[in-house]
């Protein structure tokens, strides 16, 4: 049951990360929150399998901290790739 709370919190943090990273118009609004939620689900499940209790601060830091860090990295990389691809396409088209 606590995994649901972790996933909701990770999704909310993913929305915050989406709005903090610049050039949010170059990526989908659901992309960064979806990545954050997926990472939190995997981290929480792995932490549980590793024997961490639901009340463990390490489990929550692993799930939520990992979700924020990975989703921010994915958002920044995808934004950079999109900007570079758009610039190359504009140059190719002569726009």
DRENLORO-762019 format. One line per field, with one value per atom (N, C-alpha, C, CB): residue in three letters; atom name; y negated, z negated, x; residue number from 1. Coordinates in Angstrom, 1 decimal. Glycine has a CB too. Layout:
# DRENLORO-762019
code = [ALA|...]
site = [CA|...]
py = [Y|...]
pz = [Z|...]
px = [X|...]
pos = [NUM|...]
This chain:
# DRENLORO-762019
code = [UNK|UNK|UNK|UNK|UNK|UNK|UNK|UNK|UNK|UNK|UNK|UNK|UNK|UNK|UNK|UNK|UNK|UNK|UNK|UNK|UNK|UNK|UNK|UNK|UNK|UNK|UNK|UNK|UNK|UNK|UNK|UNK|UNK|UNK|UNK|UNK|UNK|UNK|UNK|UNK|UNK|UNK|UNK|UNK|UNK|UNK|UNK|UNK|UNK|UNK|UNK|UNK|UNK|UNK|UNK|UNK|UNK|UNK|UNK|UNK|UNK|UNK|UNK|UNK|UNK|UNK|UNK|UNK|UNK|UNK|UNK|UNK|UNK|UNK|UNK|UNK|UNK|UNK|UNK|UNK|UNK|UNK|UNK|UNK|UNK|UNK|UNK|UNK|UNK|UNK|UNK|UNK|UNK|UNK|UNK|UNK|UNK|UNK|UNK|UNK|UNK|UNK|UNK|UNK|UNK|UNK|UNK|UNK|UNK|UNK|UNK|UNK|UNK|UNK|UNK|UNK|UNK|UNK|UNK|UNK|UNK|UNK|UNK|UNK|UNK|UNK|UNK|UNK|UNK|UNK|UNK|UNK|UNK|UNK|UNK|UNK|UNK|UNK|UNK|UNK|UNK|UNK|UNK|UNK|UNK|UNK|UNK|UNK|UNK|UNK|UNK|UNK|UNK|UNK|UNK|UNK|UNK|UNK|UNK|UNK|UNK|UNK|UNK|UNK|UNK|UNK|UNK|UNK|UNK|UNK|UNK|UNK|UNK|UNK|UNK|UNK|UNK|UNK|UNK|UNK|UNK|UNK|UNK|UNK|UNK|UNK|UNK|UNK|UNK|UNK|UNK|UNK|UNK|UNK|UNK|UNK|UNK|UNK|UNK|UNK|UNK|UNK|UNK|UNK|UNK|UNK|UNK|UNK|UNK|UNK|UNK|UNK|UNK|UNK|UNK|UNK|UNK|UNK|UNK|UNK|UNK|UNK|UNK|UNK|UNK|UNK|UNK|UNK|UNK|UNK|UNK|UNK|UNK|UNK|UNK|UNK|UNK|UNK|UNK|UNK|UNK|UNK|UNK|UNK|UNK|UNK|UNK|UNK|UNK|UNK|UNK|UNK|UNK|UNK|UNK|UNK|UNK|UNK|UNK|UNK|UNK|UNK|UNK|UNK|UNK|UNK|UNK|UNK|UNK|UNK|UNK|UNK|UNK|UNK|UNK|UNK|UNK|UNK|UNK|UNK|UNK|UNK|UNK|UNK|UNK|UNK|UNK|UNK|UNK|UNK|UNK|UNK|UNK|UNK|UNK|UNK|UNK|UNK|UNK|UNK|UNK|UNK|UNK|UNK|UNK|UNK|UNK|UNK|UNK|UNK|UNK|UNK|UNK|UNK|UNK|UNK|UNK|UNK|UNK|UNK|UNK|UNK|UNK|UNK|UNK|UNK|UNK|UNK|UNK|UNK|UNK|UNK|UNK|UNK|UNK|UNK|UNK|UNK|UNK|UNK|UNK|UNK|UNK|UNK|UNK|UNK|UNK|UNK|UNK|UNK|UNK|UNK|UNK|UNK|UNK|UNK|UNK|UNK|UNK|UNK|UNK|UNK|UNK|UNK|UNK|UNK|UNK|UNK|UNK|UNK|UNK|UNK|UNK|UNK|UNK|UNK|UNK|UNK|UNK|UNK]
site = [N|CA|C|CB|N|CA|C|CB|N|CA|C|CB|N|CA|C|CB|N|CA|C|CB|N|CA|C|CB|N|CA|C|CB|N|CA|C|CB|N|CA|C|CB|N|CA|C|CB|N|CA|C|CB|N|CA|C|CB|N|CA|C|CB|N|CA|C|CB|N|CA|C|CB|N|CA|C|CB|N|CA|C|CB|N|CA|C|CB|N|CA|C|CB|N|CA|C|CB|N|CA|C|CB|N|CA|C|CB|N|CA|C|CB|N|CA|C|CB|N|CA|C|CB|N|CA|C|CB|N|CA|C|CB|N|CA|C|CB|N|CA|C|CB|N|CA|C|CB|N|CA|C|CB|N|CA|C|CB|N|CA|C|CB|N|CA|C|CB|N|CA|C|CB|N|CA|C|CB|N|CA|C|CB|N|CA|C|CB|N|CA|C|CB|N|CA|C|CB|N|CA|C|CB|N|CA|C|CB|N|CA|C|CB|N|CA|C|CB|N|CA|C|CB|N|CA|C|CB|N|CA|C|CB|N|CA|C|CB|N|CA|C|CB|N|CA|C|CB|N|CA|C|CB|N|CA|C|CB|N|CA|C|CB|N|CA|C|CB|N|CA|C|CB|N|CA|C|CB|N|CA|C|CB|N|CA|C|CB|N|CA|C|CB|N|CA|C|CB|N|CA|C|CB|N|CA|C|CB|N|CA|C|CB|N|CA|C|CB|N|CA|C|CB|N|CA|C|CB|N|CA|C|CB|N|CA|C|CB|N|CA|C|CB|N|CA|C|CB|N|CA|C|CB|N|CA|C|CB|N|CA|C|CB|N|CA|C|CB|N|CA|C|CB|N|CA|C|CB|N|CA|C|CB|N|CA|C|CB|N|CA|C|CB|N|CA|C|CB|N|CA|C|CB|N|CA|C|CB|N|CA|C|CB|N|CA|C|CB|N|CA|C|CB|N|CA|C|CB|N|CA|C|CB|N|CA|C|CB|N|CA|C|CB|N|CA|C|CB|N|CA|C|CB|N|CA|C|CB|N|CA|C|CB|N|CA|C|CB|N|CA|C|CB]
py = [1.2|0.0|-1.3|0.0|-1.2|-2.4|-2.7|-2.2|-1.7|-1.9|-2.9|-0.6|-2.9|-3.8|-5.2|-3.5|-5.5|-6.8|-7.2|-6.8|-6.3|-6.6|-7.0|-5.5|-6.3|-6.6|-7.9|-5.5|-8.2|-9.5|-10.6|-9.5|-10.5|-11.5|-11.7|-11.2|-10.6|-10.7|-11.3|-9.3|-11.1|-11.7|-13.2|-11.1|-13.6|-15.0|-15.7|-15.2|-15.0|-15.6|-15.7|-14.7|-14.7|-14.7|-15.9|-13.4|-16.3|-17.5|-18.7|-17.6|-18.8|-19.9|-20.0|-19.8|-18.8|-18.8|-19.2|-17.3|-18.8|-19.2|-20.8|-18.6|-21.4|-22.9|-23.6|-23.3|-22.9|-23.6|-23.6|-22.9|-22.5|-22.5|-23.4|-21.0|-24.2|-25.2|-24.4|-26.2|-25.2|-24.7|-23.5|-24.2|-23.6|-22.6|-22.4|-22.8|-23.4|-23.3|-22.3|-24.6|-21.8|-20.9|-19.4|-21.2|-19.2|-17.8|-17.7|-17.3|-16.5|-16.3|-16.5|-14.8|-16.9|-17.3|-16.0|-18.0|-14.9|-13.7|-12.9|-12.8|-13.3|-12.5|-12.4|-13.0|-13.5|-13.6|-13.0|-15.0|-13.3|-12.6|-11.1|-13.2|-10.7|-9.2|-8.5|-8.9|-9.2|-8.6|-8.6|-9.5|-9.7|-9.7|-8.6|-11.1|-8.4|-7.3|-5.9|-7.4|-5.7|-4.4|-4.1|-4.3|-5.1|-5.0|-4.7|-6.2|-5.5|-5.3|-3.9|-6.3|-3.4|-2.0|-1.0|-1.7|-1.1|-0.1|-0.2|-0.4|-1.4|-1.6|-1.1|-3.1|-1.4|-1.0|0.6|-1.6|1.2|2.6|3.3|3.1|2.7|3.3|3.1|2.6|2.0|1.8|2.7|0.3|3.0|4.0|5.4|4.0|5.7|7.1|7.2|7.3|6.0|6.0|6.1|4.8|6.0|6.2|4.9|6.9|3.8|2.5|2.5|1.3|2.0|1.9|0.7|1.9|0.7|-0.4|-1.7|-0.1|-1.5|-2.7|-3.2|-2.4|-2.6|-2.9|-4.2|-1.8|-5.2|-6.4|-6.2|-7.4|-5.2|-4.9|-4.5|-3.8|-3.7|-3.2|-4.4|-2.3|-5.4|-6.5|-7.5|-7.3|-7.6|-8.4|-7.8|-8.6|-6.5|-5.8|-6.0|-4.3|-5.8|-5.9|-7.3|-5.3|-8.2|-9.6|-10.4|-10.3|-10.2|-10.9|-10.4|-10.7|-9.1|-8.5|-9.0|-7.0|-9.1|-9.5|-10.9|-9.4|-11.8|-13.2|-13.3|-14.1|-12.7|-12.8|-12.2|-12.0|-11.0|-10.4|-11.1|-8.9|-11.5|-12.3|-13.6|-12.5|-14.3|-15.5|-15.3|-16.2|-14.3|-13.9|-13.6|-12.8|-12.8|-12.4|-13.7|-11.4|-14.5|-15.7|-16.7|-16.5|-16.8|-17.7|-17.1|-18.0|-15.8|-15.2|-15.2|-13.7|-14.9|-14.9|-16.3|-14.3|-17.3|-18.7|-19.1|-19.7|-18.8|-19.1|-18.4|-18.7|-17.1|-16.4|-17.0|-14.9|-17.4|-18.0|-19.3|-18.1|-20.1|-21.4|-21.3|-22.3|-20.3|-20.1|-19.5|-19.1|-18.6|-18.0|-19.1|-16.9|-19.9|-21.0|-22.0|-21.7|-22.3|-23.3|-22.7|-23.7|-21.4|-20.7|-20.7|-19.3|-20.4|-20.3|-21.7|-19.7|-22.7|-24.1|-24.4|-25.1|-24.1|-24.4|-23.6|-24.1|-22.4|-21.5|-22.1|-20.1|-22.6|-23.2|-24.6|-23.1|-25.3|-26.6|-27.6|-26.8|-27.3|-28.1|-29.0|-27.3]
pz = [0.0|0.0|0.0|-1.2|-0.7|-0.7|0.6|-1.8|1.5|2.8|3.6|3.6|3.3|4.0|3.6|3.7|2.3|1.8|2.4|0.3|2.6|3.2|4.6|3.1|5.3|6.8|7.0|7.4|6.1|6.2|5.9|5.3|4.9|4.6|5.7|3.3|6.3|7.4|8.6|7.8|8.9|10.0|9.8|10.3|8.6|8.2|8.3|6.8|7.9|8.0|9.4|7.2|10.2|11.7|12.4|12.3|11.9|12.5|12.1|12.0|10.9|10.4|11.3|8.9|11.5|12.3|13.7|12.3|14.3|15.6|15.7|16.0|14.7|14.8|14.4|13.9|13.7|13.3|14.5|12.1|15.2|16.4|17.5|16.9|18.0|19.0|20.3|19.3|21.2|22.6|22.5|23.4|21.6|21.4|22.6|20.1|23.5|24.7|25.7|25.3|25.5|26.4|26.0|26.5|24.9|24.5|24.0|23.4|24.0|23.6|22.1|23.9|21.8|20.4|19.5|20.3|20.0|19.2|19.2|19.7|20.0|20.1|18.8|21.2|18.3|17.1|15.9|16.7|15.6|14.5|14.7|14.4|15.9|16.2|15.9|17.7|16.3|16.0|14.4|16.6|13.8|12.3|11.6|11.8|12.1|11.5|11.8|12.1|13.0|13.3|12.5|14.8|12.3|11.5|10.1|11.7|9.6|8.2|7.9|7.7|8.9|8.8|8.7|9.9|9.7|9.7|8.4|10.9|8.0|6.8|5.6|6.7|5.4|4.3|4.2|4.2|5.4|5.4|5.1|6.8|5.7|5.5|4.0|6.4|3.4|2.0|1.1|1.6|1.5|0.7|0.8|1.2|2.0|2.3|1.5|3.8|1.4|0.7|-0.8|1.0|-1.3|-2.7|-3.5|-3.3|-2.8|-3.5|-3.9|-2.6|-5.1|-5.6|-5.0|-7.2|-5.1|-4.6|-5.4|-4.6|-6.6|-7.4|-7.3|-8.9|-6.4|-6.3|-5.5|-5.6|-6.0|-5.4|-4.1|-6.3|-4.1|-3.0|-1.8|-3.3|-2.0|-1.0|-0.3|-1.5|-1.1|-0.6|0.1|-1.7|-0.4|0.3|1.6|-0.6|1.6|2.8|3.9|2.5|3.5|4.5|4.9|3.8|4.0|4.4|4.9|3.2|4.2|4.7|6.1|3.7|6.2|7.5|8.6|7.5|8.3|9.3|9.7|8.7|8.8|9.1|9.9|7.8|9.5|10.2|11.6|9.4|11.8|13.1|14.0|12.9|13.5|14.4|14.8|13.7|13.9|14.3|15.4|13.1|15.2|16.2|17.5|15.7|17.5|18.8|19.4|18.5|18.6|19.2|19.8|18.1|19.1|19.7|20.9|18.6|20.9|22.1|23.3|21.8|23.1|24.2|24.7|23.7|23.8|24.3|25.1|23.1|24.7|25.5|26.8|24.7|26.9|28.1|29.0|27.9|28.5|29.3|29.9|28.5|29.1|29.5|30.7|28.4|30.5|31.5|32.8|31.0|32.6|33.8|34.5|33.4|33.8|34.4|35.2|33.4|34.6|35.2|36.5|34.3|36.4|37.6|38.7|37.3|38.3|39.3|39.9|38.6|39.1|39.6|40.6|38.5|40.3|41.2|42.5|40.5|42.4|43.6|44.5|43.1|43.9|44.6|45.1|43.8|44.5|44.8|44.2|46.3|43.0|42.4|41.4|41.6]
px = [0.8|0.0|0.9|-0.9|2.0|2.9|3.5|3.9|3.6|4.2|3.3|4.3|2.0|1.1|1.4|-0.4|1.6|2.0|3.3|2.1|4.3|5.6|5.4|6.5|4.5|4.3|3.6|3.5|2.6|1.9|2.8|0.7|3.7|4.7|5.7|5.4|6.1|7.1|6.5|7.6|5.2|4.6|4.4|3.2|4.1|4.0|5.3|3.4|6.4|7.7|8.2|8.7|7.7|8.0|7.4|7.6|6.2|5.5|6.3|4.1|6.8|7.6|8.9|8.0|9.6|10.8|10.5|11.4|9.4|9.0|9.0|7.7|8.4|8.2|9.5|7.1|10.4|11.7|12.7|12.3|12.7|13.6|13.2|13.8|14.1|13.7|13.4|14.8|12.7|12.3|11.3|13.6|10.4|9.4|8.5|8.6|8.5|7.6|8.2|7.5|9.4|10.1|9.9|11.5|9.2|8.9|7.5|10.0|7.0|5.6|5.4|5.2|4.2|4.0|4.0|2.6|3.7|3.6|4.9|2.5|5.9|7.1|7.9|8.0|8.3|9.1|8.4|9.5|7.1|6.4|6.3|5.0|6.2|6.1|7.4|5.7|8.5|9.8|10.0|10.9|9.7|9.8|9.0|9.4|7.8|6.9|7.5|5.5|8.0|8.6|9.8|8.9|10.7|11.9|11.6|12.8|10.6|10.2|9.6|9.2|8.9|8.3|9.4|7.3|10.3|11.4|12.3|12.3|12.6|13.5|12.8|13.9|11.5|10.8|10.7|9.4|10.4|10.3|11.7|9.8|12.7|14.0|14.4|15.1|14.1|14.4|13.6|14.0|12.4|11.6|12.2|10.1|12.6|13.2|14.6|13.4|15.2|16.5|16.4|17.3|15.1|14.9|14.6|16.0|14.5|14.2|12.8|14.6|12.5|11.2|10.5|11.2|9.2|8.4|8.6|6.9|9.0|9.3|10.7|9.0|11.5|12.9|13.1|13.7|13.8|14.1|14.9|14.8|15.8|16.6|15.7|17.6|14.7|13.8|13.1|12.7|12.6|11.9|12.9|11.2|14.1|15.1|15.5|16.4|15.7|16.1|15.0|16.3|13.7|12.6|12.4|11.4|12.2|11.9|13.1|11.2|14.2|15.4|15.9|16.5|15.8|16.2|15.2|16.2|14.0|13.0|13.2|11.6|13.6|13.9|15.1|14.0|16.2|17.5|17.4|18.6|16.8|16.7|15.8|16.3|14.7|13.7|14.3|12.4|15.0|15.7|16.7|16.3|17.5|18.5|17.9|19.4|16.9|16.2|15.6|15.1|14.9|14.3|15.4|13.6|16.5|17.5|18.2|18.6|18.4|19.0|18.1|19.4|16.8|15.9|15.6|14.6|15.7|15.5|16.7|15.4|17.9|19.1|19.1|20.4|18.7|18.6|17.6|18.3|16.4|15.4|15.8|14.1|16.5|16.9|17.9|17.5|18.9|19.9|19.2|20.9|18.3|17.6|16.8|16.7|16.1|15.3|16.2|14.5|17.3|18.3|18.8|19.4|19.2|19.7|18.6|20.2|17.4|16.3|16.0|15.1|16.1|15.9|17.0|15.8|18.2|19.3|19.2|20.7|18.7|18.6|17.5|18.2|16.4|15.3|15.5|14.0|16.6|16.8|15.9|16.8|15.3|14.4|15.1|13.3]
pos = [1|1|1|1|2|2|2|2|3|3|3|3|4|4|4|4|5|5|5|5|6|6|6|6|7|7|7|7|8|8|8|8|9|9|9|9|10|10|10|10|11|11|11|11|12|12|12|12|13|13|13|13|14|14|14|14|15|15|15|15|16|16|16|16|17|17|17|17|18|18|18|18|19|19|19|19|20|20|20|20|21|21|21|21|22|22|22|22|23|23|23|23|24|24|24|24|25|25|25|25|26|26|26|26|27|27|27|27|28|28|28|28|29|29|29|29|30|30|30|30|31|31|31|31|32|32|32|32|33|33|33|33|34|34|34|34|35|35|35|35|36|36|36|36|37|37|37|37|38|38|38|38|39|39|39|39|40|40|40|40|41|41|41|41|42|42|42|42|43|43|43|43|44|44|44|44|45|45|45|45|46|46|46|46|47|47|47|47|48|48|48|48|49|49|49|49|50|50|50|50|51|51|51|51|52|52|52|52|53|53|53|53|54|54|54|54|55|55|55|55|56|56|56|56|57|57|57|57|58|58|58|58|59|59|59|59|60|60|60|60|61|61|61|61|62|62|62|62|63|63|63|63|64|64|64|64|65|65|65|65|66|66|66|66|67|67|67|67|68|68|68|68|69|69|69|69|70|70|70|70|71|71|71|71|72|72|72|72|73|73|73|73|74|74|74|74|75|75|75|75|76|76|76|76|77|77|77|77|78|78|78|78|79|79|79|79|80|80|80|80|81|81|81|81|82|82|82|82|83|83|83|83|84|84|84|84|85|85|85|85|86|86|86|86|87|87|87|87|88|88|88|88|89|89|89|89|90|90|90|90|91|91|91|91|92|92|92|92|93|93|93|93|94|94|94|94|95|95|95|95]
